[in-house]
Every structure is written in C-alpha cells, then in structure tokens.
Amino acid sequence: MADWLIEPDKNSGEKFHNYASFCVGTGRMGLALQKEYQDELRAVQALCGFEYIRGHGLFSDDMAIYQERRDPDGVTRVQYCFTYLDRVMDSYLEMGLRPFLELGFMPGALASGTQTIFYWKGHTTPPKDMAKWTDLVEATLTHLKERYGEDEVSRWPAEVWNEPNLPGFWENADKEKYLELYDATARAVKRAVPAMRVGGPAICGGTGSQEWVRDFLTFCREHSSPVNFVTRHAYMGQTPEHRGRYLYHPMCDVEYTVAEMAETREIIDSFPEYKDLPMYITEFNTSYNPFCPIHDTVLNAAITAGLLARLGDVARGYSYWTFGDVFEEMGVPTRPFHGGFGLMAAGNIPKPTLWTFAFFSRLKGRCVHRDAHSVVTVKEDGTWEGVVWNEGRENKLFRSTVALPGDAVMALTEERVEDGGSDPLKIWHDLGEPAVISKETEALLRQSGAPRVSSRRIGGPHGPYTLEIGGSGVCFFRARPLKEEADPGYDYSYYDSRD
C-alpha cells in the first residue's frame, strides 16, 4: 500500500498549465460524414469541451476536394469540390470545435507515386506538380475564408503533413523533399489567410526525431520560411509483442515522456529567432497502435492523468489521439472493445480515459498543489477541486490524506473510475467478450461506464479526508463550503435503515 499526503497551500505559487481541453484527435476527416462519428463526438464534447480537433485526410480522395476532369476537347482541367468539406466544418463549428488543420494527404491524381498507408489508402508521396499542390492549399483556405470569415479562419492553425520522419507516412522519410513541401505549403497558407498560423514538422519519436526538429528550424531560418509553431507527437510504447492482430508493449513512464518533450522544447529555444515559439503535441497516447488493449483500460486513464498534469510544462497544447473508435487505419473494428484509440467505444460506450479528460477540464481554479499523483485547485468562492490518480502497477492500494487548510465543514463529492468499478470493459469480459452485442447490452455497458459518485461532509467535527484508490484509478473531488438550505420538517433519515 502507498500512503500519500496532499497538503494544498494557497500561497504555494504552484504553476499548472492545463491544456487538457485544447485539442482532440480524430480519424480521417471523411469519417465525420458518418452518424455514429457525430454522435460520439457530440457526447465527448459535452463532457470535455475541446477547443480544436485534428485528424488526417483533408485532401484524401474520399473528401473529393481535388478533381481532374477531361474536357470534350481533350484538355484536363483541375476542379475543386468543397461539398463534403463544408459539411464537416459546419458540424465541428456547431459543436463548438475549430479545426486544427493537417494539410495532407496527397490526392491520388496529384501523387507522384503509388505508395499509400492504412486501410483507406492515404497517398503519401510528394506532389508530382508542386504548383498544383499549392494551388489546392490556397484554393481550399480561400474557400474556408469566404464561407466562415477571415477572422474565424485565422484562428485555425495549419500543420503541414503528418509524421514525415516515418517512411510509411512520407515516401522514404525524405527530409529534403519534406522541407521543400513545407516551404511551398507555408507560403501558400500565408497568401490565402495571412494571419493563419502555420507550422510543422509533425514528427513522431524515435531515432533521429530530435534532429528533424533542429534541421526543420535551421531550414526555416535559412529560407525565411513562415513558421508560427512547432509540432511533434508523443507515444509511450516500447518494443512491442504481437499476438494475432493485437499488440502489447511496456510503456515509458511519464517522467521519460515529459523529458523527451522537454528536449524538443530546448532545441526550439536554442534558436534565438524561435525562442518561446509555441510547441504543440498534436498526437499523444500510451500505445501508437489502434489494436492495443491498454487503450480500453483504467490503467490508460491513470497514465493519461499523469501526462495531463505535466505536459503543459513543456508544450502550449496537446491533442489526445483520438476521441472515438469510429476509426479505420488498420481496418474497420469488428468488436466493441478492441484496443482502439478512442475515448469512446462503439455505441457511445465511455472508456475510463474519457473521464480523465472530463475531470481535468473542470480544474478552472488556481493551482495550489501538484505532485506525482494529484493536482488540486481552489476557486475564489472557497471551493477546492482536485484530480487524484494511481497507476496501480506497483501500489495496488493507494491511500491519500487530503489535508485542506481551515476547519470549516465542507460538502465533499467524489467521482471515480477504478479497477472493477465504472469499467465497462470488465462487464463485457464477464459477459464472455461477445463480438456482437444487443442494444440492451450496449445500454448496460454505456450505463456501467459512468463514474461512481459518493458524498460526505469533511472538516470540523467530521475529521480529516482520506481517499483510497484500489489498483488503477482516477478520482475527481470537489469540496465546497457547506450551505444548509434544509426545508423545515423534511427528514429523509426517518426512513434510513443504514444506522
């Protein structure tokens, strides 16, 4: 058992940059045309209130933006179609989301080669005609500006490509060709919407990834390329073990992951021209694979809590990959639980990590305590709020004493997800892990995913507040000054048999 003391201090001056609601990831943009995608996103957004959404496939063929038509006289002409784009953007904005635009992948007709990635065959080769590519970028952004207004669209960041340091995402991981693409694309962005922020290189981790950042900024400096922010990704999975289509691997710890991001931050700041330039982690998660069972677990929720408590120290924002399991990179999922990236499983079934984000999104007060297991804030009205977590891999029982200052009586509420409770994965397992579930079972799993809620009074004669988490878990607590408003004559304890 681990014992932990949480002792908030209103005068601590503790810094906590909470960007939990900054951005969330999505499968390719074309999936936004599906009803279940919309239902899942609306449910997640109602709980977490994300500001931006980012995903692949803006220019992929299923969005039908880039088209080449042959006239009767035999001349091939380029046409643009924004029908699907408008539907997707309208739906995002209606939910209070703005796009964090990822400019990719290559339209098939414009690709210089045949290499594709994923089940849905996103083209990952450079353009065969750079001028046609930049015309496409400029025309698309100009259309968005005309439809939604320049002031609005100027608030949408634009990131050039995705993980070009991996040969699967960018042919041969050719750095020179990526930098050429970046320069031409960034200039097209600024021609279309001068105030729009643009950046890259959207690299993932691994050998040589930090050099990509250094070489990217060196190139931008030497070529006066527009760059308003730097992006990279953060995944924690180490060398994997494969079992059928599923992947398992140990995870780097939070300290290691934050240190890797801090190294990128230091590289950016080593350039006088780019010191303090915003860094965004435009994808992060535990595993980088959409068939890794950790994503469905309470352990994932607890690890993510540790990341949300720390990533703001080194990045101006971060984006969890992804909000839902309407996702097809490795094929269409066939089971409600399959290790998908999403915060929400098929059928609007909440996974534990959804609540980690919902809990952190509520922390709006001033931070007065932060450590390896907790973040606590206080509001002007004297309300204390906190998130406490335990990964449970070493400490199966985590017990914490929360010592709030003062001796006033407070009304305490707790909401928690933990091993064996508020865990639809366990219910599904106990039901035999059915590949197909009935609507009744789907509703049961959805119901079981809600946090367990409890309440009590603390402080004064009620004594100290002790919080326990059995195994892995995440708990949100709120302690507010007690205000008695009882209706004279009403006494529910008259029928209470618990005593």
C-alpha positions in Angstrom: 0.0 0.0 0.0 1.2 3.5 -0.8 0.3 6.4 1.6 0.4 9.9 0.2 -0.1 13.3 1.8 -1.8 16.0 -0.3 -1.4 19.3 1.6 -2.6 22.2 -0.6 -1.2 25.6 0.2 -3.0 28.7 -1.1 0.4 30.6 -1.1 2.4 27.9 -2.8 2.6 29.7 -6.2 2.4 26.3 -7.9 2.3 26.5 -11.7 0.0 24.3 -13.6 -0.7 24.9 -17.3 -3.9 22.9 -18.0 -4.4 22.3 -21.7 -6.5 19.2 -21.4 -9.3 20.7 -23.4 -7.1 22.3 -26.1 -7.4 19.7 -28.8 -8.5 16.2 -29.5 -7.6 13.8 -32.4 -9.9 12.1 -34.9 -9.7 9.5 -37.6 -9.6 10.8 -41.1 -11.8 13.7 -41.9 -14.1 11.8 -44.2 -15.4 9.7 -41.2 -17.1 12.9 -39.9 -19.8 12.2 -42.5 -21.0 9.2 -40.5 -23.8 9.5 -37.9 -22.0 7.4 -35.2 -18.9 9.6 -35.5 -21.1 12.7 -35.0 -22.9 11.0 -32.0 -19.6 10.1 -30.3 -18.0 13.5 -30.9 -21.1 15.3 -29.5 -21.1 13.1 -26.4 -17.3 13.6 -25.8 -17.6 17.3 -26.5 -20.4 17.8 -24.0 -18.1 16.4 -21.2 -14.7 17.8 -22.2 -15.4 21.0 -24.2 -12.4 20.7 -26.5 -11.4 23.8 -28.4 -9.8 22.2 -31.5 -10.0 18.9 -33.4 -7.2 17.5 -35.6 -7.1 14.5 -38.0 -5.8 13.1 -41.2 -7.2 13.1 -44.7 -8.2 16.6 -45.5 -7.1 16.2 -49.1 -7.6 12.4 -49.4 -9.9 11.2 -52.2 -12.9 10.4 -50.0 -13.2 14.2 -49.3 -13.3 14.7 -53.1 -11.8 18.2 -52.9 -9.2 17.8 -55.7 -10.7 16.6 -59.1 -9.3 16.4 -62.6 -11.8 16.5 -65.5 -11.2 15.9 -69.1 -13.0 18.4 -71.4 -14.5 17.3 -74.7 -11.6 18.9 -76.4 -9.2 16.6 -74.5 -7.8 19.1 -72.1 -7.5 18.0 -68.5 -8.7 20.7 -66.1 -8.4 20.9 -62.3 -11.7 21.4 -60.4 -12.3 21.8 -56.6 -15.3 20.4 -54.8 -16.0 21.6 -51.2 -19.3 19.9 -50.6 -18.1 17.4 -48.0 -15.6 19.8 -46.5 -18.4 22.3 -45.8 -20.5 19.6 -44.1 -17.6 18.6 -41.9 -16.6 22.1 -40.9 -20.3 23.1 -40.3 -20.6 20.1 -37.9 -17.4 20.9 -36.0 -18.3 24.6 -35.5 -21.9 23.7 -34.4 -20.3 21.6 -31.6 -18.0 24.5 -30.6 -14.9 23.0 -32.2 -12.4 24.6 -34.5 -10.2 22.5 -36.8 -6.5 22.2 -36.2 -5.9 21.6 -39.9 -3.5 19.0 -41.0 -2.6 19.7 -44.7 -2.4 16.2 -46.2 -2.5 13.6 -47.5 -1.9 13.8 -51.3 -4.9 13.5 -53.6 -4.4 10.3 -55.8 -4.5 12.3 -59.0 -1.7 14.6 -57.7 0.5 12.0 -56.1 3.9 11.3 -57.7 3.9 7.6 -56.8 1.7 4.8 -55.7 2.6 4.4 -52.1 -0.4 4.6 -49.7 -0.9 4.0 -46.0 -3.8 2.5 -44.0 -6.9 0.5 -44.9 -8.3 3.7 -46.5 -5.2 4.2 -48.7 -4.0 7.7 -47.9 -1.4 8.7 -50.6 2.0 9.5 -49.0 4.2 10.6 -51.9 5.2 14.2 -52.8 3.1 16.1 -55.4 4.0 15.5 -59.0 3.3 19.1 -59.6 4.1 21.5 -56.7 2.3 24.4 -58.2 -1.0 22.3 -58.4 -0.5 21.3 -54.7 0.0 24.9 -53.5 -3.0 26.0 -55.7 -5.0 23.3 -53.9 -4.0 24.5 -50.5 -4.6 28.2 -51.4 -8.0 27.5 -53.0 -9.2 25.4 -50.0 -8.2 28.0 -47.5 -9.6 30.8 -49.6 -12.9 28.9 -49.8 -13.0 28.5 -46.0 -12.2 32.2 -45.5 -15.1 33.1 -47.8 -17.5 30.7 -46.1 -16.7 31.3 -42.5 -15.0 34.7 -42.4 -11.3 35.6 -42.3 -11.4 36.5 -38.6 -12.7 33.0 -37.8 -10.5 31.0 -40.1 -7.4 32.9 -39.0 -7.9 31.2 -35.6 -7.4 27.7 -37.2 -3.8 26.5 -37.1 -2.5 24.7 -40.1 0.1 21.9 -39.8 2.0 20.7 -42.9 1.7 16.9 -43.3 1.9 14.1 -40.6 5.0 12.2 -39.4 7.2 12.8 -42.4 10.1 11.2 -40.5 8.4 7.8 -41.0 8.7 6.2 -44.5 5.1 5.0 -44.3 3.8 8.5 -44.0 6.2 10.2 -46.3 8.0 8.3 -49.1 11.5 7.3 -47.9 11.1 9.7 -45.0 12.9 12.1 -47.4 13.7 15.1 -45.2 14.8 17.3 -48.1 11.6 16.8 -50.0 9.5 17.4 -46.9 11.3 20.7 -46.3 10.6 21.7 -49.9 6.9 20.8 -49.4 6.8 22.7 -46.1 8.2 25.9 -47.5 5.9 25.9 -50.5 2.9 25.0 -48.5 3.5 27.5 -45.7 3.8 30.3 -48.2 0.5 29.2 -49.8 -1.1 29.4 -46.4 0.1 32.9 -45.9 -1.1 34.0 -49.3 -4.6 32.7 -48.7 -5.0 33.7 -45.0 -2.1 36.0 -43.9 -3.0 35.7 -40.2 -3.3 31.9 -40.1 -0.6 30.2 -38.0 1.3 27.5 -39.8 3.9 25.0 -38.6 5.4 21.6 -38.6 7.2 19.2 -38.9 4.7 16.9 -37.0 7.3 14.3 -36.3 6.9 11.2 -34.1 9.5 10.0 -31.6 12.3 7.6 -32.3 15.9 7.7 -33.5 16.8 10.9 -35.2 13.5 12.6 -34.4 15.1 15.5 -32.5 17.4 16.2 -35.4 14.4 16.6 -37.6 13.2 19.4 -35.4 16.7 21.0 -35.4 17.0 20.7 -39.2 13.5 21.9 -39.7 14.1 25.2 -37.8 17.5 25.6 -39.5 15.9 25.3 -42.9 13.1 27.8 -41.9 15.7 30.3 -40.7 17.9 30.0 -43.8 15.0 30.2 -46.2 12.8 32.7 -44.3 10.0 30.1 -44.3 6.9 31.1 -42.4 6.7 29.2 -39.1 4.5 30.1 -36.2 4.7 26.9 -34.1 6.5 23.5 -33.9 4.6 20.2 -33.7 5.6 16.7 -32.7 3.9 13.6 -31.3 4.4 11.7 -28.0 3.7 8.0 -27.7 4.9 5.9 -24.8 5.0 2.3 -26.3 8.3 0.5 -26.3 9.3 -2.6 -28.2 6.1 -4.5 -28.9 5.0 -8.1 -28.7 2.4 -9.2 -31.3 -0.4 -11.7 -30.6 -2.6 -12.1 -33.7 -3.7 -8.6 -34.8 -3.1 -7.2 -31.2 0.0 -5.5 -30.0 1.3 -5.4 -26.4 4.3 -3.4 -25.1 5.7 -1.9 -21.9 5.3 1.9 -21.6 7.8 4.6 -20.9 6.9 6.3 -17.7 5.6 9.9 -17.5 9.0 11.3 -16.5 10.7 9.9 -19.5 8.0 11.1 -21.9 8.0 14.6 -20.5 11.8 14.7 -20.6 11.7 13.8 -24.3 9.2 16.6 -25.0 11.4 19.0 -22.9 14.4 18.2 -25.1 12.4 19.3 -28.2 11.5 22.5 -26.3 15.2 23.1 -25.6 16.0 22.7 -29.3 13.4 25.2 -30.3 14.7 27.7 -27.7 18.3 27.3 -28.8 17.3 29.3 -31.9 17.2 33.0 -30.9 14.7 33.6 -33.7 12.4 30.9 -32.4 12.8 31.1 -28.6 9.4 30.7 -26.9 7.8 29.7 -30.2 4.7 27.6 -29.3 5.2 23.8 -29.3 2.1 21.7 -29.8 2.0 17.9 -29.2 -0.6 17.2 -31.9 -0.8 13.5 -31.1 -0.2 11.7 -27.8 -1.3 8.4 -26.2 0.1 5.4 -24.5 0.4 3.0 -27.4 0.7 4.1 -31.0 -1.3 1.1 -32.3 -5.2 1.0 -32.6 -5.3 -2.6 -31.6 -3.5 -2.3 -28.2 -5.8 -3.3 -25.3 -4.3 -0.8 -22.9 -6.5 1.9 -24.5 -9.7 0.3 -23.1 -8.4 0.1 -19.5 -8.4 2.1 -16.3 -4.6 1.9 -16.3 -4.7 4.0 -19.5 -6.8 6.6 -17.7 -4.4 6.8 -14.8 -1.3 7.1 -17.1 -3.0 9.8 -19.1 -3.8 11.7 -15.9 -0.1 11.8 -15.1 0.6 13.2 -18.6 -2.1 15.9 -18.4 -0.5 17.1 -15.1 2.9 17.6 -16.7 2.8 18.2 -20.5 1.8 21.8 -20.1 5.2 22.4 -18.6 6.8 22.0 -22.0 4.0 22.4 -24.6 1.4 25.1 -25.3 -1.2 22.5 -26.1 -1.6 18.8 -26.8 -4.1 16.5 -28.6 -5.1 13.0 -27.4 -5.3 10.5 -30.3 -8.4 10.1 -30.6 -11.9 11.0 -29.3 -13.7 7.8 -30.6 -13.4 4.4 -32.1 -15.0 5.2 -35.4 -11.6 4.7 -36.9 -10.2 2.6 -39.8 -6.4 2.9 -40.0 -6.0 -0.9 -39.6 -9.4 -1.8 -40.9 -13.0 -1.4 -39.6 -13.2 -2.6 -36.0 -15.3 -5.7 -35.5 -15.8 -5.7 -31.8 -16.9 -3.0 -29.3 -13.6 -3.4 -27.4 -10.5 -4.0 -29.5 -7.8 -1.6 -28.1 -8.9 1.3 -30.2 -7.5 4.8 -29.6 -10.8 6.4 -28.7 -12.2 7.9 -25.5 -15.5 6.4 -26.6 -16.1 2.8 -27.7 -18.7 1.9 -30.4 -22.2 2.5 -29.3 -21.3 5.6 -27.3 -19.8 3.5 -24.5 -17.4 5.7 -22.4 -14.0 4.3 -21.7 -12.2 5.2 -18.4 -9.8 7.7 -20.1 -12.8 9.9 -21.2 -13.3 10.7 -17.6 -9.7 11.7 -17.1 -10.2 14.4 -19.6 -13.6 15.4 -18.2 -12.1 15.7 -14.7 -9.2 17.8 -15.8 -11.4 20.1 -17.9 -13.2 21.1 -14.7 -10.0 22.3 -13.0 -10.5 26.0 -13.6 -9.3 27.5 -10.3 -5.8 28.5 -9.1 -3.4 25.6 -8.7 -2.3 25.1 -5.1 -0.8 21.7 -5.2 0.7 19.3 -7.8 2.7 16.1 -7.4 3.1 12.7 -9.0 -0.4 11.6 -8.1 -2.6 14.7 -7.8 -3.4 18.3 -8.9 -5.5 20.5 -6.6 -7.0 23.9 -7.4 -9.0 26.4 -5.4 -11.7 28.9 -6.6 -12.5 32.4 -5.4 -15.6 31.1 -3.7 -13.5 28.7 -1.5 -14.3 25.6 -3.5 -11.4 23.0 -3.6 -11.2 20.7 -6.6 -8.7 18.0 -7.4 -7.8 15.0 -9.6 -6.0 12.1 -7.8 -4.8 9.0 -9.7 -2.9 5.8 -9.2 -1.5 3.6 -11.9 -1.8 0.6 -9.7 1.0 -1.4 -11.2 3.2 -1.2 -8.1 0.8 0.1 -5.5 -2.4 -2.0 -5.6 -3.9 0.2 -2.8 -3.3 3.9 -2.9 -4.4 5.8 0.2 -4.1 9.6 0.4 -4.8 12.1 3.1 -6.1 15.3 1.7 -5.4 18.0 4.3 -7.4 21.0 3.3 -6.5 24.1 5.4 -9.0 25.5 7.8 -11.5 23.7 10.0 -14.8 24.7 8.3 -17.3 22.0 7.4 -17.2 21.3 3.7 -19.5 19.3 1.4 -17.4 16.7 -0.4 -18.3 14.9 -3.6 -16.2 12.3 -5.4 -16.4 10.9 -8.9 -14.1 8.0 -9.7 -13.2 5.3 -12.2 -11.1 2.4 -11.0 -10.4 -1.2 -11.5 -13.6 -3.2 -11.1 -15.8 -0.1 -11.0 -17.1 2.3 -13.7 -15.4 -0.1 -16.0 -17.5 -1.3 -19.0 -14.5 -3.4 -20.2 -15.0 -5.7 -17.1 -18.7 -6.1 -17.8 -18.0 -7.0 -21.4 -15.4 -9.5 -20.3 -17.7 -11.1 -17.7 -20.4 -11.4 -20.4 -17.9 -13.5 -22.5 -16.5 -10.7 -24.7 -19.3 -11.0 -27.3 -18.3 -9.9 -30.8 -21.9 -8.7 -31.3 -23.9 -7.1 -28.5 -27.6 -6.5 -28.3 -29.0 -3.0 -27.9 -29.9 -3.9 -24.3 -26.3 -4.9 -23.6 -25.0 -1.8 -25.3 -27.2 0.3 -23.0 -25.9 -1.6 -20.0 -22.3 -1.1 -21.0 -22.9 2.6 -21.5 -24.5 2.9 -18.1 -21.6 1.0 -16.4 -19.1 3.5 -17.8 -20.3 6.4 -15.7 -18.1 7.4 -12.7 -19.1 6.1 -9.3 -20.3 9.1 -7.2 -20.1 9.4 -3.5 -20.5 12.2 -0.9 -19.8 13.1 2.7 -19.0 16.0 4.9 -15.4 16.8 5.9 -13.7 19.2 8.2 -14.8 20.4 11.6 -16.1 17.6 13.7 -16.1 15.2 10.8 -12.3 14.9 10.8 -9.8 14.6 8.0 -10.4 13.4 4.5 -8.9 10.1 3.4 -9.1 9.0 -0.2 -8.4 5.4 -1.3 -8.0 4.0 -4.9 -7.8 0.3 -5.2 -5.5 -0.6 -8.1 -5.5 1.7 -11.1 -7.9 4.6 -10.9 -8.7 8.3 -11.3 -10.8 10.3 -8.8 -12.2 13.9 -9.1 -13.1 15.5 -5.8 -14.8 18.8 -5.0 -15.1 20.2 -1.5 -17.3 23.3 -1.3 -18.3 25.4 1.7 -21.4 23.9 3.3 -24.5 25.9 2.9 -27.5 24.4 4.8 -30.8 25.0 3.0 -33.0 22.3 4.5 -36.8 22.6 4.3 -38.2 22.6 7.8 -39.9 19.3 8.6 -38.1 17.3 5.8 -36.1 14.4 7.3 -35.1 11.7 5.0 -33.2 9.9 7.8 -36.6 9.0 9.3 -36.6 6.1 6.7 -32.9 5.5 6.6 -32.1 2.0 7.8 -28.3 2.2 7.4 -27.9 3.1 11.1 
